[in-house]
Amino acid sequence: METATRSSLETPLCPNQHRNDELNVQISEQRCCSKEDIAEEAKKQLWLAGPLIAVSLLQYSLQMISIMFVGHLGELPLAGASLANSFASVTGYSVLLGMGSALETLCGQAYGGRQYHMLGVYTQRAMLVLLGLSIPLSLIWFYTSNLLIAMGQDHEISTEAGIFNRWMVPGLFAYGLLQCLNRFLQTQNNVFPMLISSGITTLVHIFFCWFFVFECELGSRGAALAISLSYLVNVIILVIYINVATSCASTWNGVSKEALNDMLSFIKLAVASAVMICLEYWSFEMVVLLSGLLPNPQLETSVLSISLNTCWMVYMISVGLGGAISTRVSNELGGGNAQGALLALRVMVAIAIVEGTTIALVTILVRNVWGKLYSNEDQVIKYVSKMMPLLALSDFLDGFQCVLSGAARGCGWQNLCAFINLGAYYVVAIPSAILFAFVFCFGGMGLWMGIICGLCVQGIALIIVNAYTDWDREARKAVQVTQKTKVDTQP
């Protein structure tokens, strides 16, 4: 018998009871794996995760590069762009990112089940939904300044933030399309085109920022416009590739009316995916807002902002690992290979532990110099140094839970994970942060200690869920879905 991974993906699926019985036997017989299987799985995951990590970092850098250019325009434009970026992340980017992640389940399992044409159908369906959702989100961005002023933010900074976000509105639509295209390619293990397109986009973005900010003298408006155009460039590159590449010939068959079918089912899964991701993202932003209520708010907010930026940068590595395990688990389950999915999860957990430990050690080693990259103030540098051990622990825990969350997306457990995140961050993390910071007077360190409490609860809950999962049953469920899709789409 060949290895578990190969046997599941090389056997065609047929929608009949005889095939289901064969699958049940196959699933029950696949119980052991050799060192060769483990090594092969690790190779597949690293081959996936490496480019995905680079893609996450490159796409995340677009906003940071724009803010760097704006920083040369003065304190007010910088403050406005920073506030606009935070507001845009909470009200737009995180929502579309979460909605688009539903494709990790649908496209991943369809690819594993050899229902290749459904990847294009699911992706088009997601594009329509995300474009529709971008309309009300763009209205929120259009009135950013009014909303921020109503929330008690500084009037001048809010006005600058509002101008910045209005010029980023076109990029919101492109960002939604980009999330769909990324998942379309990721779930069929075709990640290098994403890496190349993101690299080209980043280089183009630097030119756009220089040209619009300084040559056209648009200031912060030019930096925001550069973001919009750069996302559009990335989308155009991927669209051209998908339409001409032979590797996508079986998964992209052009525009299909099938994309209009079963919209409600997709929306339900996409909303659960968005809630799952947004609950986590928003809690970190709330910590920065809470820092403004502490004594010496200018110092606390500065240090918490540095901590959050550092955390997000490291988090991009975890995002790549989470995307890789989501793809592997969904592919294996879609192909009826329960043992392959379980092996993929175990291997990725081992990788995450090694990665998390390495990042934590590096974070601790650079604790005395990291603050100098952001500030010349001795008070800020010393405070950042005290925060770094907490960041090291949170980075380790965040990487671990990101891998488990990625496996959950591969299985389609978004609803369950949404409840876990709600409890972990809003029943445990935020109340704990308030308790440590304001009652026990740990200040900004107390706020981050609260986040660590939430990460611990989230990680423990996800470990329990995965430990008690019947992977054979999950494989049968995924196969039934792909078989039903095949029957429904047959003429």
C-alpha positions in Angstrom: 0.0 0.0 0.0 1.3 3.5 -0.8 1.5 6.2 1.8 -1.7 7.7 3.3 -1.3 11.0 1.5 -0.8 9.5 -1.9 -3.5 6.9 -1.7 -6.2 9.3 -0.9 -5.4 11.8 -3.6 -4.8 9.4 -6.4 -8.1 7.5 -6.1 -11.0 9.1 -7.9 -14.2 9.8 -6.0 -17.5 8.5 -7.2 -20.8 9.5 -5.7 -22.2 6.0 -4.8 -22.6 3.9 -1.7 -20.0 1.3 -2.9 -17.4 4.0 -3.0 -18.5 5.3 0.4 -18.0 1.8 1.9 -14.5 1.6 0.3 -13.7 5.0 1.8 -14.8 3.9 5.3 -12.5 0.8 5.0 -9.6 3.0 3.7 -10.1 5.5 6.5 -10.2 2.9 9.2 -7.1 1.1 7.8 -4.8 4.1 7.7 -3.5 4.2 11.3 0.3 4.3 11.1 2.9 6.5 9.4 6.6 6.0 8.8 9.5 8.4 9.3 9.4 8.9 5.5 5.8 10.0 5.7 6.6 12.5 8.4 9.6 13.9 6.5 7.5 14.1 3.3 4.7 16.0 5.2 7.2 18.4 6.8 8.7 19.1 3.3 5.2 19.8 1.9 4.4 22.1 4.7 7.6 24.1 4.7 7.3 24.4 0.9 3.9 25.9 1.4 4.6 27.9 4.6 7.7 29.7 3.3 6.1 31.5 0.4 2.9 32.2 2.4 5.0 33.8 5.2 6.7 36.0 2.6 3.4 36.9 1.0 1.9 37.9 4.4 4.9 40.1 5.2 5.0 41.7 1.8 1.2 42.5 1.7 1.3 43.7 5.3 4.3 46.0 4.4 2.2 48.1 2.0 0.5 50.0 4.7 3.7 50.3 6.8 5.6 51.7 3.8 2.9 54.3 3.2 3.0 55.4 6.8 6.8 55.6 6.7 6.5 58.1 3.8 3.9 60.1 5.6 6.2 60.2 8.6 8.4 62.6 6.6 5.6 65.1 6.2 5.2 65.9 9.9 3.7 64.8 13.2 0.1 65.6 12.3 0.0 63.7 9.0 1.7 60.7 10.7 -0.7 60.7 13.6 -3.6 60.9 11.1 -2.3 58.1 8.9 -1.6 55.9 11.9 -5.1 56.4 13.3 -6.6 55.9 9.8 -4.7 52.6 9.3 -5.9 51.3 12.7 -9.5 52.3 11.9 -9.3 50.7 8.5 -7.9 47.5 9.9 -10.8 47.2 12.4 -13.6 48.2 10.1 -12.5 46.9 6.7 -9.4 44.8 6.2 -10.0 42.3 9.1 -13.6 41.9 8.0 -12.7 41.1 4.4 -9.8 38.9 5.4 -12.2 36.9 7.7 -14.9 36.6 5.0 -12.4 35.4 2.4 -10.9 32.8 4.7 -14.1 30.7 4.2 -12.5 29.7 0.9 -9.8 27.8 2.9 -12.5 25.3 3.9 -14.5 25.2 0.6 -11.7 25.4 -2.0 -9.3 23.2 0.1 -11.7 20.4 0.5 -13.0 20.6 -3.1 -9.4 20.4 -4.3 -8.7 17.4 -2.1 -11.9 15.7 -3.4 -10.9 16.4 -7.0 -13.9 18.7 -7.7 -11.5 21.1 -9.4 -14.0 23.2 -11.2 -15.6 24.1 -7.9 -12.6 26.1 -6.9 -13.4 28.7 -9.5 -17.1 28.6 -8.7 -16.4 29.1 -4.9 -13.9 31.9 -5.7 -16.4 33.8 -7.9 -19.1 33.4 -5.3 -16.7 34.9 -2.7 -15.8 37.8 -5.0 -19.4 38.7 -5.4 -20.1 38.6 -1.7 -17.0 40.6 -0.8 -17.5 43.2 -3.4 -21.1 43.7 -2.1 -19.9 43.9 1.4 -17.2 46.5 0.4 -19.9 49.0 -0.4 -21.2 49.6 3.2 -17.6 49.3 4.5 -16.5 52.0 2.1 -19.3 54.3 3.5 -17.8 53.7 6.9 -14.4 54.7 5.6 -15.9 57.7 3.9 -17.2 59.1 7.2 -14.1 58.1 9.2 -13.5 61.6 10.5 -17.1 62.0 11.7 -17.0 58.7 13.5 -13.7 59.3 15.2 -14.7 62.7 16.4 -18.0 61.3 17.7 -15.8 58.7 19.6 -13.9 61.6 21.3 -10.7 61.5 19.2 -8.7 64.7 18.6 -10.4 66.8 15.9 -7.3 67.6 13.8 -6.0 64.0 13.8 -9.5 62.7 13.0 -9.8 65.0 10.1 -6.4 63.8 8.7 -7.4 60.2 9.3 -10.7 60.8 7.4 -8.9 62.2 4.4 -6.5 59.3 4.3 -9.2 56.7 4.4 -11.3 58.3 1.7 -8.4 58.0 -0.7 -8.0 54.3 0.4 -11.6 53.4 -0.5 -10.8 52.1 -4.0 -8.3 49.8 -2.4 -10.9 48.3 -0.2 -12.6 46.6 -3.2 -9.3 45.5 -4.6 -8.3 44.1 -1.2 -11.4 41.9 -1.0 -10.7 40.5 -4.5 -7.1 39.9 -3.5 -8.2 37.7 -0.5 -10.3 35.5 -2.8 -7.5 35.1 -5.4 -4.9 34.3 -2.7 -7.1 31.6 -1.2 -7.9 30.2 -4.7 -4.2 29.6 -5.4 -3.2 28.7 -1.8 -5.7 25.9 -1.5 -4.3 24.2 -4.6 -0.7 24.5 -3.3 0.2 27.0 -6.0 1.8 29.7 -3.8 4.8 30.9 -5.8 2.7 33.1 -8.2 1.4 34.8 -5.0 5.0 35.4 -3.8 6.1 36.8 -7.2 3.1 39.1 -7.5 3.4 40.4 -3.9 7.1 41.1 -4.5 6.4 43.0 -7.7 3.6 44.9 -6.0 5.8 45.9 -3.1 8.4 47.4 -5.4 5.8 49.2 -7.4 4.3 50.5 -4.2 7.5 52.1 -3.1 7.6 54.0 -6.5 3.9 54.9 -6.2 4.5 56.4 -2.7 7.5 58.4 -3.8 5.7 59.6 -6.9 2.4 60.6 -5.4 3.7 61.9 -2.0 6.6 64.0 -3.2 6.5 64.4 -7.0 2.8 65.0 -7.2 2.8 66.7 -3.8 -0.3 64.9 -2.7 1.1 64.4 0.8 -0.8 61.8 2.9 -3.4 61.5 0.2 -0.8 60.2 -2.2 0.3 57.6 0.3 -3.3 56.4 0.6 -3.7 56.4 -3.1 -0.6 54.3 -3.5 -2.1 51.6 -1.3 -5.2 51.5 -3.4 -3.3 51.3 -6.7 -0.9 48.7 -5.3 -3.7 46.3 -4.3 -5.2 46.8 -7.7 -1.8 45.9 -9.4 -1.6 42.8 -7.3 -5.1 41.7 -8.3 -4.4 42.4 -12.0 -1.2 40.3 -11.9 -3.0 37.3 -10.3 -6.0 37.6 -12.6 -3.7 37.5 -15.7 -1.8 34.5 -14.3 -4.9 32.5 -13.4 -6.4 33.0 -16.9 -3.2 32.1 -18.8 -1.5 29.5 -16.6 -1.9 25.8 -17.5 -1.8 25.0 -13.7 -5.2 26.7 -13.3 -6.8 25.3 -16.4 -8.8 22.7 -14.5 -9.7 25.0 -11.6 -10.7 28.1 -13.4 -13.1 27.7 -16.3 -14.1 31.3 -16.7 -17.2 33.1 -15.4 -19.9 30.7 -14.3 -23.6 31.1 -13.4 -23.0 28.5 -10.7 -21.4 31.2 -8.6 -24.9 32.7 -8.0 -26.2 29.4 -6.5 -26.2 28.6 -2.8 -25.1 32.1 -1.8 -26.7 31.8 1.7 -24.5 28.8 2.7 -21.4 30.6 1.7 -22.4 33.7 3.6 -23.1 31.7 6.7 -19.6 30.2 6.7 -18.0 33.5 5.7 -19.7 35.4 8.5 -18.5 32.8 11.0 -15.0 33.1 9.6 -15.1 36.8 9.8 -16.3 36.8 13.4 -13.7 34.2 14.3 -10.8 36.4 13.0 -12.2 39.9 13.9 -12.8 39.0 17.6 -9.1 38.3 17.9 -7.9 41.2 15.9 -10.2 43.7 17.6 -9.1 42.7 21.1 -5.5 43.7 20.3 -6.6 47.1 19.1 -8.7 47.6 22.2 -5.6 47.2 24.3 -4.0 50.2 22.6 -7.2 52.2 23.2 -7.2 51.2 26.9 -3.6 52.4 27.2 -4.8 56.0 26.6 -6.7 55.8 29.9 -3.6 55.0 31.9 -1.5 57.5 33.8 1.1 59.0 31.5 -1.0 58.0 28.4 1.5 59.3 25.9 4.2 56.9 27.1 1.8 54.0 27.5 0.3 54.4 24.1 3.6 54.8 22.4 5.0 51.6 24.0 1.8 49.6 23.4 1.8 50.8 19.8 5.4 49.6 19.4 4.4 46.3 21.0 1.4 45.8 18.8 3.4 46.6 15.6 6.1 44.1 16.7 3.4 41.5 17.5 1.7 42.0 14.1 5.0 41.6 12.2 5.8 38.3 14.0 2.2 37.3 13.5 2.7 37.3 9.8 4.9 34.2 10.2 2.1 32.5 12.1 -0.3 33.5 9.4 1.8 31.7 6.9 2.0 28.6 9.0 -1.8 28.7 9.6 -2.4 29.0 5.9 -0.2 26.0 5.2 -1.9 23.7 7.8 -5.3 24.9 6.7 -4.5 23.9 3.1 -3.0 20.5 4.1 -5.9 19.6 6.4 -8.6 20.6 4.0 -6.9 18.8 1.1 -6.5 15.6 3.0 -10.1 15.6 4.4 -11.5 16.4 1.0 -9.7 13.4 -0.3 -11.1 11.2 2.5 -7.7 10.8 4.2 -8.2 11.2 8.0 -4.8 9.9 8.9 -3.1 12.3 6.5 -5.0 15.3 8.1 -4.0 14.2 11.6 -0.4 13.7 10.5 -0.3 17.2 8.9 -1.6 18.7 12.1 1.0 16.9 14.3 3.9 17.9 12.0 2.8 21.5 11.9 2.4 21.7 15.7 6.0 20.5 16.0 7.1 23.2 13.5 5.1 25.9 15.3 6.8 25.0 18.6 10.2 25.2 17.1 9.4 28.5 15.3 7.7 30.0 18.4 10.7 29.1 20.7 13.1 30.6 18.2 11.1 33.8 17.9 10.7 34.0 21.7 14.5 33.7 22.2 15.3 36.3 19.6 12.8 38.6 21.1 14.4 38.3 24.5 17.9 38.7 23.1 17.0 42.0 21.3 15.0 43.5 24.2 17.6 46.2 25.0 17.9 47.5 21.5 14.5 47.0 19.9 13.1 50.2 21.4 15.9 52.2 19.8 14.5 51.4 16.3 11.3 53.3 17.2 12.4 56.1 19.6 15.3 58.1 20.9 13.6 58.6 24.3 15.4 56.6 27.1 12.1 56.2 28.9 10.4 54.6 25.9 13.5 52.3 25.2 13.6 51.1 28.8 9.8 50.4 28.9 10.0 48.5 25.6 12.8 46.4 27.1 10.6 45.5 30.1 7.7 44.6 27.7 9.7 42.3 25.4 9.6 39.2 27.6 5.8 39.4 27.7 5.9 39.9 23.9 8.1 36.7 23.6 5.5 34.7 25.5 2.6 36.1 23.6 4.4 35.5 20.2 4.9 31.8 21.2 1.3 31.4 22.3 -0.1 33.3 19.3 1.9 31.2 16.8 0.6 28.0 18.5 -3.0 29.0 18.4 -2.7 30.3 14.9 -1.7 26.8 13.7 -4.6 25.2 15.6 -7.0 27.9 14.2 -5.7 27.2 10.7 -6.5 23.5 11.1 -9.9 24.4 12.3 -10.6 26.5 9.2 -9.5 23.5 7.1 -12.1 21.4 8.9 -14.8 24.1 8.7 -15.1 24.7 12.4 -15.4 28.5 12.1 -18.6 28.7 14.2 -17.0 26.8 17.1 -13.9 28.9 16.9 -15.9 32.1 16.9 -17.4 31.1 20.3 -13.9 30.1 21.6 -12.5 33.5 20.6 -15.4 35.3 22.1 -14.8 33.7 25.4 -11.0 33.8 25.3 -10.7 37.5 24.4 -13.9 39.2 25.7 -14.6 37.1 28.8 -11.0 36.5 29.8 -8.5 38.7 28.0 -10.0 42.2 28.1 -11.4 41.9 31.7 -8.0 40.5 32.8 -6.2 43.3 31.1 -8.4 45.9 32.9 -7.8 44.1 36.2 -4.0 43.9 35.9 -3.6 47.4 34.4 -6.0 49.5 36.5 -6.6 47.5 39.7 -3.2 45.9 40.3 -1.5 48.9 38.7 0.8 47.0 36.2 0.1 49.7 33.6 0.7 48.8 29.9 2.4 45.5 31.0 -0.9 44.6 32.7 -2.8 45.1 29.5 -0.5 42.7 27.7 -0.7 40.2 30.5 -4.5 40.2 29.9 -3.9 39.3 26.3 -1.6 36.5 27.3 -4.4 35.1 29.6 -6.8 35.1 26.6 -4.2 33.4 24.4 -3.8 30.7 27.0 -7.5 30.1 27.2 -7.8 30.1 23.4 -4.9 27.6 23.0 -6.2 25.2 25.7 -9.7 25.2 24.2 -8.3 24.5 20.7 -6.1 21.7 22.0 -9.1 20.1 23.7 -11.2 20.4 20.5 -8.4 18.8 18.4 -7.6 16.1 20.9 -11.2 14.9 21.0 -11.9 15.2 17.3 -13.0 12.0 15.4 -10.9 12.6 12.3 -12.5 9.6 10.5 -15.8 11.3 10.9 -14.4 14.7 9.7 -13.0 12.9 6.6 -16.4 11.3 5.9 -18.2 14.6 6.2 -15.8 16.3 3.8 -16.1 13.5 1.3 -19.9 13.6 1.5 -19.8 17.4 0.8 -17.6 17.0 -2.2 -19.6 14.1 -3.6 -22.9 16.0 -3.1 -21.3 18.9 -4.9 -20.4 16.6 -7.8 -23.9 15.2 -8.0 -25.5 18.6 -7.8 -23.4 20.0 -10.6 -23.7 17.1 -13.0 -25.9 18.0 -16.1 
